[in-house]
Amino acid sequence: MNNRDWYDDGDYTSAVEQAERMTRVGWKAIGAVTGLLGIAVIGVVVVCLAVAVAMAYVVVAMP
């Protein structure tokens, strides 16, 4: 017969701990992807502003 008592909830506890670990990993992944997307958007804005300033310089520099 099984040596485990009827109130043994070790399997459930380990499942909950694993779910909590996976939740933390998921939130870290979401944070990393969001941060990278934010950096990419800032980069695109900087490039667009640089192009706009360059175009304005060309227009002003024309004789």
C-alpha positions as CSV (number, residue, x, y, z in Angstrom):
1,M,0.0,0.0,0.0
2,N,1.0,3.6,-0.4
3,N,2.9,5.2,2.5
4,R,1.4,8.6,1.8
5,D,-1.3,9.9,4.1
6,W,-4.6,11.2,2.8
7,Y,-3.7,14.8,3.6
8,D,-0.4,14.7,1.7
9,D,-0.5,17.6,-0.8
10,G,3.1,17.4,-1.9
11,D,2.2,17.0,-5.5
12,Y,-0.1,20.0,-5.5
13,T,2.5,22.1,-3.6
14,S,5.2,21.3,-6.2
15,A,2.8,22.1,-9.0
16,V,2.0,25.5,-7.5
17,E,5.7,26.2,-7.0
18,Q,6.4,25.3,-10.6
19,A,3.5,27.5,-11.8
20,E,4.8,30.4,-9.8
21,R,8.3,29.9,-11.3
22,M,6.9,29.9,-14.8
23,T,4.8,33.0,-14.1
24,R,8.0,34.8,-13.0
25,V,9.8,33.7,-16.1
26,G,6.8,34.8,-18.2
27,W,6.7,38.3,-16.7
28,K,10.5,38.7,-17.1
29,A,10.1,37.8,-20.8
30,I,7.2,40.2,-21.2
31,G,9.3,42.9,-19.6
32,A,12.3,42.2,-21.7
33,V,10.3,42.3,-25.0
34,T,8.5,45.4,-24.0
35,G,11.8,47.1,-23.1
36,L,13.3,46.1,-26.5
37,L,10.3,47.4,-28.3
38,G,10.5,50.7,-26.4
39,I,14.2,51.0,-27.4
40,A,13.3,50.2,-31.0
41,V,10.6,52.9,-31.1
42,I,12.9,55.5,-29.6
43,G,15.5,54.6,-32.2
44,V,13.0,55.0,-35.1
45,V,11.9,58.4,-33.7
46,V,15.6,59.5,-33.5
47,V,16.2,58.4,-37.0
48,C,13.1,60.2,-38.3
49,L,14.1,63.4,-36.5
50,A,17.6,63.2,-37.9
51,V,16.2,62.8,-41.4
52,A,13.8,65.7,-40.9
53,V,16.7,68.0,-39.7
54,A,18.8,66.9,-42.6
55,M,16.0,67.7,-45.1
56,A,15.4,71.1,-43.4
57,Y,19.2,71.8,-43.7
58,V,19.2,70.9,-47.4
59,V,16.2,73.2,-48.0
60,V,17.7,76.1,-46.1
61,A,21.1,75.6,-47.7
62,M,19.7,75.8,-51.3
63,P,20.6,79.1,-53.1
